Amino acid sequence: MELSIVIMKIPIHSTNFLEKFRPTNAVKWENIVPFIPMSTADVVLQFICAFGGPDKTIFEFGTWIGRSALGFSQNYKQVMTIDYAGPHDIGHIYGDYSSGHFVKDVPNVVAVNTNSLTFNFTELENMFDVVYVDGDHTLEGARSDLQNALRLVKQNGYIFVDDYANHTMGVNQAVAELDFENTYEITDFNIAVLVIGD
């Protein structure tokens, strides 16, 4: 997968993320519903898929309709995704789909419909090669999801954080508050990447 994208290190670091961590896996992307507003762009999801493999696992905060989880399921051995579609979940617009609609019958996807703020992640610690954070975009929610992501990810793993460049949400501030040394911003993708064990 050849990508021409802008990478920045936070703080500035001499190593370019793609030079050091470029994925080499071919990406499968079959029968994925075309881009829907509020979805993450295909190129970003495919970039995350390139870090997968037959022995790799991924955890996703923010299932929404399951479009991203379906793509992950084709590129990772196991996908676990969490989404809260309860009565107070006013930020989500599901339209004709329900939460996790596209992964309801996918055998290597476990979809949990509960609030990540109250979910007990203890049994999942250090289990995932990749964590994708695209859940609650408030400061409180992003802080919580990032702290849990750090618990879930294995050594030498990656945490991808969506909507990082959108300063009207809490995601950017939550990442900044972590002050995590090995954080990269991929500006063209609007994501931050935390490299564990860099």
C-alpha positions as CSV (number, residue, x, y, z in Angstrom):
1,M,0.0,0.0,0.0
2,E,1.7,3.2,-1.1
3,L,0.6,6.3,0.8
4,S,1.7,9.8,0.3
5,I,0.7,11.4,3.6
6,V,2.0,14.0,6.0
7,I,3.4,12.7,9.3
8,M,4.3,14.8,12.4
9,K,5.7,13.6,15.7
10,I,4.4,15.0,18.9
11,P,6.9,16.2,20.2
12,I,9.0,16.5,17.0
13,H,11.1,13.4,16.5
14,S,13.6,12.6,13.8
15,T,11.9,9.3,12.8
16,N,9.1,9.4,10.3
17,F,6.3,7.0,11.4
18,L,6.0,5.4,8.0
19,E,9.7,5.0,7.6
20,K,9.9,3.1,10.9
21,F,6.5,1.4,11.1
22,R,5.3,1.0,7.5
23,P,2.9,-2.0,7.3
24,T,3.5,-4.5,4.6
25,N,0.3,-6.5,4.6
26,A,-2.0,-6.6,1.6
27,V,-5.4,-5.3,2.6
28,K,-8.7,-7.1,2.0
29,W,-11.7,-4.8,1.5
30,E,-14.6,-6.8,0.2
31,N,-18.3,-6.0,0.3
32,I,-17.8,-3.0,2.5
33,V,-20.7,-0.6,2.1
34,P,-19.5,2.6,0.5
35,F,-18.6,5.6,2.6
36,I,-21.4,6.9,4.8
37,P,-21.3,10.4,6.4
38,M,-20.0,10.1,9.9
39,S,-17.8,7.1,8.8
40,T,-14.1,7.2,8.9
41,A,-12.7,7.4,5.4
42,D,-11.8,4.1,3.7
43,V,-8.2,5.1,3.2
44,V,-7.8,5.5,7.0
45,L,-9.5,2.2,7.8
46,Q,-7.4,0.4,5.2
47,F,-4.3,1.9,6.6
48,I,-5.2,0.5,10.0
49,C,-6.1,-2.9,8.3
50,A,-2.5,-3.0,6.9
51,F,-1.2,-3.5,10.5
52,G,-3.3,-6.7,10.7
53,G,-2.5,-10.3,9.9
54,P,-3.6,-13.8,10.5
55,D,-2.3,-13.8,14.1
56,K,-3.2,-10.1,15.0
57,T,-6.1,-8.8,17.1
58,I,-7.8,-5.4,17.2
59,F,-10.1,-3.7,19.7
60,E,-12.3,-0.9,18.5
61,F,-13.9,1.8,20.6
62,G,-17.0,3.0,18.7
63,T,-18.7,0.3,16.6
64,W,-21.4,2.6,15.2
65,I,-23.0,0.5,12.4
66,G,-20.0,-1.9,12.2
67,R,-18.6,-0.7,8.9
68,S,-15.1,-0.4,10.2
69,A,-15.3,-3.6,12.2
70,L,-16.3,-5.5,9.0
71,G,-13.2,-4.2,7.3
72,F,-11.1,-5.1,10.3
73,S,-12.6,-8.6,10.3
74,Q,-11.1,-9.3,6.9
75,N,-7.6,-8.3,8.0
76,Y,-7.3,-9.4,11.7
77,K,-7.7,-12.8,13.3
78,Q,-10.1,-11.4,16.0
79,V,-12.0,-8.1,16.3
80,M,-13.7,-6.9,19.5
81,T,-15.7,-3.7,19.3
82,I,-17.7,-1.7,21.9
83,D,-20.5,0.7,21.3
84,Y,-23.1,2.3,23.5
85,A,-26.4,2.7,21.7
86,G,-28.5,3.4,24.7
87,P,-31.2,6.1,25.2
88,H,-28.5,8.8,26.0
89,D,-26.4,8.1,22.9
90,I,-27.6,11.2,21.2
91,G,-24.3,11.7,19.2
92,H,-25.0,8.7,17.0
93,I,-27.1,8.7,13.9
94,Y,-27.8,5.2,12.8
95,G,-30.3,5.8,10.1
96,D,-31.6,2.6,8.6
97,Y,-29.0,0.5,10.5
98,S,-28.7,-0.6,14.1
99,S,-25.5,-0.6,16.2
100,G,-23.1,-3.2,14.8
101,H,-25.4,-4.0,11.9
102,F,-22.7,-5.1,9.4
103,V,-21.0,-7.5,11.9
104,K,-23.9,-9.2,13.5
105,D,-23.1,-12.5,11.9
106,V,-19.3,-12.2,11.4
107,P,-17.7,-15.1,13.3
108,N,-14.4,-13.4,14.3
109,V,-16.1,-10.2,15.6
110,V,-17.3,-9.8,19.2
111,A,-19.6,-6.7,19.4
112,V,-20.3,-5.4,22.9
113,N,-23.2,-3.0,23.3
114,T,-22.5,-1.1,26.5
115,N,-20.9,2.1,27.7
116,S,-17.1,2.0,27.7
117,L,-17.1,4.4,30.7
118,T,-18.5,1.6,32.9
119,F,-17.3,-1.5,31.1
120,N,-14.8,-3.7,33.1
121,F,-11.8,-4.1,30.8
122,T,-9.7,-6.1,33.4
123,E,-9.8,-9.5,31.6
124,L,-8.8,-7.9,28.3
125,E,-5.6,-6.3,29.5
126,N,-2.6,-6.7,27.1
127,M,-4.6,-8.8,24.7
128,F,-4.7,-6.7,21.5
129,D,-2.0,-5.8,18.9
130,V,-4.0,-2.8,17.8
131,V,-6.6,-0.5,19.4
132,Y,-8.7,1.9,17.4
133,V,-10.2,4.7,19.4
134,D,-13.3,6.3,17.7
135,G,-15.8,6.3,20.5
136,D,-17.0,9.1,22.8
137,H,-15.4,12.3,21.5
138,T,-16.0,14.4,24.6
139,L,-13.0,15.1,26.8
140,E,-14.2,12.7,29.6
141,G,-15.0,10.0,27.1
142,A,-11.8,10.3,25.1
143,R,-9.7,10.3,28.3
144,S,-11.4,7.1,29.5
145,D,-11.1,5.3,26.2
146,L,-7.4,6.3,25.9
147,Q,-6.6,5.1,29.4
148,N,-8.4,1.8,28.7
149,A,-6.7,1.5,25.3
150,L,-3.3,1.7,27.0
151,R,-4.4,-1.2,29.2
152,L,-5.7,-3.3,26.3
153,V,-2.8,-3.0,23.9
154,K,0.2,-5.4,23.9
155,Q,3.8,-4.3,24.0
156,N,4.9,-3.3,20.5
157,G,1.3,-2.6,19.6
158,Y,-0.4,0.5,18.2
159,I,-3.2,2.8,19.3
160,F,-4.9,4.7,16.4
161,V,-7.0,7.7,17.6
162,D,-9.5,9.1,15.2
163,D,-10.6,12.8,14.9
164,Y,-7.4,13.9,16.5
165,A,-7.1,17.2,14.5
166,N,-10.6,18.3,15.3
167,H,-10.0,20.8,18.1
168,T,-13.7,21.3,18.8
169,M,-13.9,17.8,20.3
170,G,-12.1,16.4,23.4
171,V,-9.9,14.0,21.5
172,N,-7.0,16.3,20.8
173,Q,-6.8,17.5,24.4
174,A,-7.1,13.9,25.8
175,V,-4.1,12.8,23.7
176,A,-2.1,15.9,24.8
177,E,-2.9,15.2,28.4
178,L,-1.4,11.7,28.1
179,D,1.9,13.3,27.2
180,F,2.8,9.9,25.7
181,E,6.3,10.1,24.3
182,N,5.8,8.0,21.2
183,T,2.8,9.8,19.7
184,Y,2.7,10.6,16.0
185,E,0.1,12.7,14.1
186,I,-0.8,11.7,10.6
187,T,-2.3,14.9,9.5
188,D,-3.8,13.8,6.2
189,F,-5.7,11.1,8.1
190,N,-6.8,13.2,11.1
191,I,-5.5,10.6,13.4
192,A,-2.8,10.2,16.1
193,V,-0.9,7.0,16.6
194,L,0.6,5.9,19.9
195,V,3.4,3.4,19.4
196,I,3.8,1.1,22.4
197,G,7.4,0.1,23.1
198,D,8.9,2.4,20.4
